Amino acid sequence: MPMFPMPDFWPRTYVMVGCVSFLVAVIAMPLWILVLRRFGALDEIEDTKIHDRPTPRGGGVILWLAFAAAVLLPGYRSDAMNGVLLGSFICLLVGAADDFLMRIPGVYKLVTLFVVTLLLERYGVRVNILGHPVLDTALTLLWIVGVTSAFNGVDNMDGLAAGLAAIAASMFFVIALQAHVEAGTETSLSWFGMMAIGLIGACLGFLVYNFRPALIFMGDSGSFFLGFTVAALGVMGEWTENRMLSAMIPVLILGVPLFDFAYIVIVRIIRGETKTLREIIDHCAPDHLSHRLVWIGFSQRKAVLFIYVIAAVLGIAGVLLRNSSTLLDGALALLQGLMIVAIIIGLMANVERRHRQWVEDEVARFNEDAAQLQRRRDDS
């Protein structure tokens, strides 16, 4: 690993990496859109999707290229960083195969996450909470699978997944900066901050073309890569010496996609919509938080912006939890985060009840109209 004794290396590197990743995404994406349109790589209109026109998919390829080019440019390496980059590339390839070649079954994607989790462990990236290698590896796998699946789920509305990834990466970057300032020199989180700012720049550059009305979708190549990368960043961060608080910090920072995913999986099982593991993995329906906000009158743009705000507040709660100096400070920060989560769950449950009642009323009204029409025909 090369050493950089210059005191201003990391500040300059952060600025350079952020700008490079943003510019690569902004400049390359229009060309990529033309290529995708030329070869017909379009996301067509379907009942389970809410876009109203065929749109190029596969923007995740440029998203990854912008991120990787920027973080590799300074020439700084570490084993953990190499593991994350290699794992993200594998996820990109699997997602791109799904976007451009054929539909990849969810089970194969799950196997891919098993593989990249073991790869991360080989490079020293593993949750260190339970204190037992096997249990910590299992927890790491659960985290990687959960976060990646959650980001695949929230990639359901223009600008949502990329915006949530940018917000989460921003919180990780703030924590890396704080660690650098506290130490007054290079720390183990310095390169972590470089990866975070690279992800921020790439996502913001992508959002120029992905925010509603989107000119391109990231596709599975983007959501698979983004979900894995932010999950890996959540594993790598040295949050605090308290193991339980350390576990909660990335959960809060990634709270919106995680709790949205957990809620809909549980509800689908309770309602009997999914009964097997394969059905849970493959099931797709417009019932996420973003969809529910649209049900109650939000426009798609306002729904996404509203979720941005929730994600930012939860992320700030995670940063405050990391900075808590007393047990009371930590408890208050954690309580704030849990209250926001309770609001999200309550909102989703209430909207679902209202929507189901509306559907039942519409069905009853349709049946009544049909019955009246039939009676008129009989009378005539």
Steps between C-alpha positions, in 0.01 A plus 500: 500500500664832400542767761408862441679724752363826362261646758261622231485172308161385621316834467627536142421136429143532626437801276662334198320167542161666548543725196637224276221255581237770442650616170550149363136418572370828355711484184474127424131446576354678191723289273394186684133594461548526122670158493222339704231649276690391190504137616149503647599448864178652630291445811155446354168598661360230733219470753748473790686815391391862512691664214286595202748466213780261399823623660862384458619279786852410606625837623673313780786422260601866476419548869757233590757626249478853643538370856785258422696741281487770766606287799777327303644827366694606815693171502416421862430135581406285797387139524150596612467756221611243240246253637215749471596603146529138385170407664325801349630403155361147537164644603511735202561210260211294639268802493608591146432143386147541639459837326633406156514124447232310690296505815723375784297306759510649849653181639808548281533856623482370857781257422700792360460686828625191687809500277579871535447483878760222525722708273467798734594284796814387318597867472427564868155657465268341754262604774674476836217512750430153639866409553473160327636457145217277375225710657655826378530358148132398509405847623710658224320287243161597641598867486634487143195308375256723688642835389554391139146361478364817660666720238368279225155555652523879529610532138134549412467873434709756313797614707416302813773234524782728385386778734481266800846363420638855477345593835636189673845553347489864618449384859788254465716781361414731792607230744826446310571876511429510872739212562767678296454826692498322837823315422666795327656263248422210268272239655353166398190694391689731261474268199148412618414867454654493154270215394201679652567827316557304177159341541340838574642659185396208278145497639457876464627485142256218426212693659543772237345248257304281739293748701141522376439495212780246468692470174660174619451238772788346693360148460624203701856589401459815707283387791704179551830689496373791712336277760811286539733800520308693768457172690876444488564857616265431790709198596835678468431806711663505842207671665553478875652274765155396624407201281124538532506871415744422220245260353219757515682786326502358144147363557376854565698647210344242266173494690257600223581222251550244778174559684305543177631163383440326834146632527383393154661155530321437831167637373516293182560185707213582739261562209606173337637666187837327549535158660840368393850645498498511120171694502638743759809560285321531165178676604462850359209735570441878523451505878813672632503821704539711185195338341294546816579872505371524143183317610419781743554780251874567478644551154792270421746787531361611837493142628869460419593833659299412812688170530829688454412710805417195711824329394705811583343533846561131574856534373563800724370296793761237412778762494384641834498149645858452391599832660316441829738537794269378774246223538220759509617660174510161332158404631344825378655469153385140476152593624477773235586251230256238628219757517556588135491130415172469692358788296602327175342169604186671627468701178541190283246300702241780506534571129465132424173476694363807323607371161350155557174662613499719190555194279217314674269801459588528131435130445166525682406807294593322178297194596201717588521688170526170314197365687295811420596476135395137492165585663434767234575249229264247659222761529539598138 
